Amino acid sequence: MKPLRPALRATLLASALALPLAAAPALADTPDSLLVVAQNIDDIVAIDPAQAYEFTSGELVTNMYDRLVQYDAEDPTVLAEGLASAWETDAEARTITFTLRDGATFTSGNPVRAEDVTGSLARVIKLNLTPAFILAQLGWTPENIDQMVTADGNTITVKYEGDYSPAFVLNVLASRPASIVDMETVMANAVDGDMGNAWLNENSAGSGPFSLQTYRPAELVRLKANPDYFKGAPKMKGVILQHVAEAATQQLLLEEGDVDMARNLTPDQIASLDTTDIKVEKYPQAAVHFLSFNQKTESLTPPAVWEAARYLVDYQGMVDSFLAGQMEIHQAFWPKGFPGSLDDTPYSYDPEKAAQILADADIELPINVELDVINATPFTDMAQSLQASFADGGINFEILPGTGAQVITKYRERTHQAMLLYWGPDFMDPHSNAKAFAYNADNSDENYQATTTWRNSWAVPDALNKATTAALTEADPEKRLEDYRAIQTEVQKESPIVIMFQAAYQVGMDKDVSGYVNGATSDYVFYRLVEKN
């Protein structure tokens, strides 16, 4: 790395290492045993797994806690053993029986007990904070949770209500709020019946590869490696997330060698980096971006319009220009990098083909459409590209920019004509998005649904509704994933929702850094395997 500017480095390391300013080491690099990351972390509201719902919070929870089953650093697309060493499913009885791993300990030194598992899951339901709805899908309530999740020795029995595939239930149990906390430590710090919530928002009580050493909101997070982690101690002794709000400052810190990684660089900054000492790695993210047509607008109801639209998007032109590094072409509702994704991209910009499709269907042109879009980059740039390319097919967009709140409110009220938006899953199970893009059994105005199908007034065909329901209940995990791929193929071919892109995330880092894992959501950011060569 380049030589460091002493004043800037001293400021950074003094806050990070909690040393007096005069004692900040004058080194040529960040410490070999410490990963220093420049990142905007002011989104953190809570770090208690029962409450955490922000992007950075998700990263912290993943690195400090384990779940019974989890997606992990070795391969964040594979559901693996966590605190459970084995499990058996019984779809007919709607139960999953877990065997607790031997020898796992919390960072306090307390052993991980079955009581910690039952207590942690019950705690989420009883506190009923933001992410509790993910576990509540299983029919769990404060009144029944103690009967739905029980322990006998090192065995935990999980019961659930509803005709769900065991694979769906396992994915719910691999989600953030299903993290297991050290109940003895947490309850010892409970105040006024909060079950330790206030304390856990300033401390950690997990069994994960790291523990929380320091947390200063909108300033600093320092994680300390857990040498006794059951999968082996992390290669770094610690990780520092230094709050740096300005992307330009992050770039400067990275280029000067004051940090090892910069997490929030813009595409222009990425393009301007000197690659002599710095590398850029790109990671697909879970958000899919789409154009949709409200079926209350008569001119947008013919399936020929939907099909033609798929050939009027200049996918490659956008990703090669203003979307470079930010998005990649993806044309199915379940993101690439998640089990069950459909990664085929059969559509490309072909205005002649679109025109032929419309002509063959005797569609009267031009079609004039209002397109609602969030008034921010890259959405306004995407809207202008769509406006230009769709005009070639006789579909004229009038762009209506608005704030995010205005656009989403209009979408929820079903008062738009066309909409440019994005969607992301709440947890890693394809049903999370299938319900949004392939199911709508009641299209009435009174039956409000937080789905793209209902919001676009699309009465999903009965066969597709049934296929989506059947996939949710399919017991065979591999067949279930194939079922979801088939559903995506159907939606990809014939729906008023044109899925165009999947977001991508670029991280600048020193060339000496390796082993960083960034899955498709913030819940799958892992520092355990990071090392400096």
FENURBEL-V362487 format. One record per backbone hydrogen bond with DSSP energy under -1.0 kcal/mol. CO is the residue of the C=O (numbers start at 1). NH is the residue of the N-H. E is the energy in kcal/mol with one decimal. If there is no record, write none. Layout:
CO;NH;E + CO;NH;E
This chain:
5;9;-2.5 + 6;10;-2.7 + 7;11;-2.1 + 8;12;-2.3 + 9;13;-2.9 + 10;14;-2.2 + 11;15;-1.6 + 12;16;-2.2 + 13;17;-3.0 + 20;23;-1.5 + 21;24;-1.5 + 25;27;-1.2 + 31;34;-1.6 + 33;237;-2.0 + 33;238;-1.1 + 35;240;-3.0 + 36;260;-2.6 + 36;261;-1.5 + 37;242;-3.1 + 38;263;-2.4 + 39;244;-1.7 + 41;44;-1.3 + 48;51;-2.7 + 48;52;-3.2 + 54;58;-2.0 + 55;59;-1.5 + 56;60;-2.1 + 57;61;-2.7 + 58;62;-2.3 + 59;63;-1.8 + 60;64;-1.2 + 61;65;-2.0 + 63;210;-1.7 + 64;208;-2.0 + 66;180;-2.9 + 67;83;-2.5 + 68;82;-1.8 + 68;84;-2.1 + 70;80;-2.8 + 75;78;-2.0 + 80;70;-2.2 + 83;101;-3.4 + 86;99;-2.8 + 88;97;-2.8 + 90;94;-1.1 + 90;95;-1.8 + 94;160;-1.9 + 95;90;-2.5 + 96;158;-3.0 + 97;88;-2.3 + 98;156;-2.4 + 99;85;-2.4 + 99;86;-1.0 + 104;112;-2.6 + 106;109;-2.0 + 110;106;-3.3 + 113;117;-1.2 + 114;118;-2.3 + 115;119;-2.3 + 116;120;-2.2 + 117;121;-2.2 + 118;122;-2.2 + 119;123;-2.2 + 120;124;-1.6 + 121;125;-1.6 + 122;126;-2.7 + 123;127;-2.5 + 124;128;-2.0 + 129;132;-2.3 + 131;134;-1.7 + 132;136;-2.3 + 135;138;-1.9 + 136;139;-1.9 + 138;161;-2.4 + 141;145;-2.1 + 144;147;-1.8 + 144;148;-1.7 + 145;149;-1.9 + 148;159;-3.2 + 150;157;-2.7 + 152;155;-1.5 + 154;100;-3.3 + 155;152;-2.7 + 156;98;-3.2 + 157;150;-2.3 + 158;96;-2.2 + 162;164;-2.1 + 165;169;-1.8 + 166;170;-2.7 + 167;171;-1.9 + 168;172;-2.0 + 169;173;-2.3 + 172;175;-1.5 + 175;178;-1.6 + 176;179;-1.8 + 181;183;-1.3 + 182;186;-2.8 + 183;187;-2.6 + 184;188;-1.2 + 186;189;-1.4 + 187;190;-1.2 + 191;194;-1.5 + 194;197;-1.8 + 196;200;-2.6 + 199;202;-1.7 + 205;182;-2.5 + 206;107;-2.5 + 209;226;-3.0 + 211;224;-2.9 + 214;222;-2.9 + 216;219;-1.8 + 216;220;-2.5 + 219;243;-2.4 + 220;216;-3.0 + 221;241;-3.2 + 222;213;-2.7 + 222;214;-1.8 + 223;239;-1.9 + 224;211;-2.5 + 226;229;-1.6 + 229;232;-2.2 + 237;225;-2.4 + 238;35;-2.2 + 239;223;-3.2 + 240;37;-3.1 + 241;221;-1.9 + 242;39;-2.4 + 246;250;-2.0 + 247;251;-2.3 + 248;252;-2.0 + 249;253;-2.6 + 250;254;-2.3 + 251;255;-2.8 + 252;256;-2.2 + 253;258;-2.3 + 253;259;-1.0 + 260;510;-2.5 + 261;38;-2.8 + 262;508;-1.8 + 266;270;-2.6 + 267;271;-2.3 + 268;272;-1.2 + 270;273;-1.1 + 277;511;-2.4 + 279;509;-2.7 + 281;507;-2.7 + 283;505;-2.4 + 287;503;-2.6 + 288;423;-2.2 + 289;500;-2.8 + 289;501;-1.5 + 290;421;-2.1 + 291;498;-3.7 + 292;419;-2.2 + 294;297;-1.8 + 297;300;-2.1 + 298;301;-1.6 + 302;305;-1.4 + 302;306;-1.2 + 303;307;-2.5 + 304;308;-2.7 + 305;309;-2.2 + 306;310;-1.1 + 308;311;-1.6 + 309;312;-1.5 + 311;350;-2.9 + 313;315;-1.9 + 314;318;-2.0 + 315;319;-2.2 + 316;320;-1.8 + 318;321;-1.1 + 318;323;-2.4 + 321;324;-1.7 + 323;326;-2.1 + 323;327;-1.7 + 326;504;-3.9 + 328;502;-2.7 + 335;338;-1.5 + 338;341;-1.7 + 350;354;-2.2 + 351;355;-2.6 + 352;356;-2.0 + 353;357;-2.3 + 354;358;-2.2 + 355;359;-2.4 + 356;360;-2.8 + 357;361;-1.2 + 358;363;-2.5 + 359;362;-1.7 + 367;396;-3.0 + 369;398;-3.0 + 370;418;-2.0 + 371;400;-3.3 + 372;420;-2.0 + 373;402;-1.8 + 374;376;-2.4 + 376;380;-1.8 + 378;382;-2.5 + 379;383;-2.5 + 380;384;-2.0 + 381;385;-2.0 + 382;386;-2.6 + 383;387;-2.5 + 384;388;-2.0 + 385;389;-2.6 + 386;390;-2.7 + 387;391;-1.2 + 390;393;-1.6 + 390;395;-2.2 + 391;394;-1.3 + 394;367;-2.4 + 396;369;-3.2 + 398;371;-3.0 + 400;373;-1.8 + 402;375;-2.9 + 403;407;-2.7 + 404;408;-2.6 + 405;409;-2.2 + 406;410;-2.1 + 407;411;-2.1 + 408;412;-2.6 + 409;413;-1.6 + 410;415;-2.0 + 411;414;-1.1 + 417;294;-3.3 + 418;372;-2.6 + 419;292;-2.4 + 421;290;-2.8 + 423;288;-2.7 + 427;429;-2.2 + 429;432;-2.3 + 430;434;-2.5 + 431;435;-2.2 + 433;437;-2.2 + 434;438;-2.7 + 436;453;-1.8 + 444;447;-1.3 + 446;448;-1.3 + 449;451;-1.6 + 451;455;-1.8 + 452;456;-1.4 + 453;458;-2.7 + 454;457;-2.0 + 456;295;-3.1 + 458;460;-1.3 + 461;465;-2.2 + 462;466;-2.6 + 463;467;-1.9 + 464;468;-2.2 + 465;469;-2.2 + 466;470;-2.6 + 467;471;-2.2 + 468;472;-1.4 + 469;473;-1.0 + 472;165;-3.2 + 476;480;-2.5 + 477;481;-1.8 + 478;482;-2.0 + 479;483;-2.5 + 480;484;-2.0 + 481;485;-1.9 + 482;486;-2.2 + 483;487;-2.1 + 484;488;-2.3 + 485;489;-2.2 + 486;490;-1.8 + 487;491;-2.4 + 488;492;-2.9 + 489;493;-1.7 + 490;494;-2.5 + 496;293;-2.2 + 498;291;-2.5 + 500;330;-1.9 + 501;289;-2.6 + 502;328;-2.5 + 503;285;-3.5 + 505;283;-2.8 + 507;281;-2.3 + 508;262;-2.8 + 509;279;-3.1 + 510;513;-1.9 + 512;533;-2.8 + 514;531;-2.5 + 517;526;-2.9 + 520;286;-2.8 + 521;524;-2.0 + 524;519;-4.3 + 526;517;-1.8 + 527;530;-1.3 + 528;235;-1.5 + 531;514;-2.4
